[in-house]
Amino acid sequence: MTQTVEPYAHFAHEDDRPDLDLDGCCLRLGSALALRTVYTTPEDTDFSPFDELYELILRSYPHVVGTGTVERVGHSILITVAGSDPSLPCALLLAHQDVVDVVPGTEGEWEHDPFGGHLDDEWVWGRGALDIKEMLMGELEALEYLLAHHGRPRRTVVLAFGEDEEVDSRGATALATELVSRGVRAAFSLDEGVTTSVDATTYGAPGVMVADVGLSQKGFLNLRLVARGSGGHSSNPFGGTSLERLCVAVARLADALPRPRLTPVVAETFRLLAPHITQEPLRRLASDVDANADDLAAAAAQVRELFPLVCTTMAVDQIDGSARSANVMPADVSATINFRLLPGVTRDEIVTWAQGVVGDGIEVRALHGTPAGRLDAPGGLGYDELVEVFGRYHPGVTVVPSIVCGGTDSVRYEGVCDKLLRMTPFRPAPEELARGLHGVNERISRRTYAQGIRVLIAFLEKTLL
């Protein structure tokens, strides 16, 4: 449930970095938002805005460009600033250049051109302001500030900006492959994650504000069920129509979904919040997470916001092939189902399970899929510094480990990085995020953008110097 939250109630130390050129930061972000970096397919994408974004980076961040190496892998961007101690594993900062397009028919609902990069006294407007050009440009702003004030860091830092996270993540895959070929090893990464801090009422702890660090992410699998039919007059539907058999198959899958399960990361979330949980049955169950793991997962599955954290989910999104007339039986029909896989659940397991449940007569085809991420442990280099810095700039917010239920490029870097962290340091109010993310009038406040850059600068100082 999205709650009304005062967006700046947990902002602190906003007087840090008084020499940070905040107007310039916002102008550069606006320039990036004005570039329509919408990726469709390799053949149909207009890459000229991606070229312009690359040029914008080259002319906007002289210390980054002068100290580091800026390259393109396809239309993705790879920036390496070598540290003074090559024995240290590097830090990896991730973001993606592409944005989703404006939903057709909503163009007139925007207060400002979604690709105009409009700035006013409070907001920076445009598609990508929350997903995630603010992260891409913010990482560059923070690194530029660090290099200007401290010179070359001890630890190498690599920035990898994929071109198509919203579609296929081919860019991130190519970047990760390139890093592997060079023998690059990262101690930790930082990528997008849950963007806003929320009240923990959903965990049974009303009044406690929480922010998530994603230590894994759910997998993605589109599965198509196909029922064959020869059509014909509906006066003799002996054996059921193809559509009827398809519907029965879908119902069987829904009834047979795996039981909720508590992953180690979500179990740790409940352990951290246990002293604050006051609502039953979560209070009683969280008092001994290990002993009550199954019951705790079952209880969490009854809460809308917690349901995807403990369940492999199934959404029936498309049915194709139905007859145009009610007195005509359909021929071949299909249903496309989107699964989001808990960490530890594989694509092959779901395909085998689905085929066994629907039985003979229904074809099961696996379409596009991305594996679930590995489960990294909380704590250690990168995680501890992120929690410490976030606590300084957002006091009163409890940082908890979690799982990202959507997709990020992070999963592509498992072969490069020891600990993958998914947490956006730019924290709008929940209602601002719900209204603007992939929606109409996407925007970020100047104040939120500035605070996120401060978080990033402090994080880099603690981990790179």
Salt bridges, closest charged atoms under 4 A:
GLU14 OE1 - ARG447 NE 2.86
ASP16 OD2 - ARG392 NH2 2.86
ASP19 OD2 - HIS149 NE2 2.62
ASP23 OD1 - ARG446 NH1 3.23
ASP51 OD1 - ARG72 NH1 2.81
ASP51 OD1 - HIS75 ND1 3.90
GLU71 OE1 - ARG182 NH2 2.81
ASP85 OD2 - ARG154 NH2 3.56
ASP98 OD1 - HIS96 ND1 2.99
ASP101 OD2 - ARG36 NH2 2.34
ASP131 OD1 - HIS96 NE2 3.43
ASP131 OD2 - HIS438 NE2 2.74
GLU141 OE2 - ARG28 NE 2.73
GLU144 OE2 - HIS63 ND1 2.81
GLU165 OE1 - HIS96 NE2 3.15
GLU166 OE2 - HIS96 NE2 3.98
GLU166 OE2 - HIS438 NE2 3.46
ASP168 OD2 - ARG170 NE 3.59
GLU178 OE2 - ARG182 NE 2.79
GLU192 OE2 - HIS96 NE2 3.20
GLU268 OE1 - ARG271 NH1 3.26
GLU280 OE2 - ARG283 NH2 2.59
ASP290 OD1 - ARG271 NH2 2.50
ASP332 OD2 - ARG228 NH1 2.75
GLU363 OE2 - ARG228 NE 2.89
GLU363 OE1 - ARG365 NH2 3.40
ASP376 OD1 - ARG374 NE 2.65
GLU388 OE2 - LYS462 NZ 3.12
ASP418 OD1 - ARG185 NH2 2.75
GLU432 OE2 - ARG435 NH2 2.26
GLU432 OE2 - ARG443 NE 2.80
GLU442 OE1 - ARG127 NH1 2.72
GLU461 OE1 - ARG17 NH2 2.83
GLU461 OE2 - HIS150 NE2 2.96
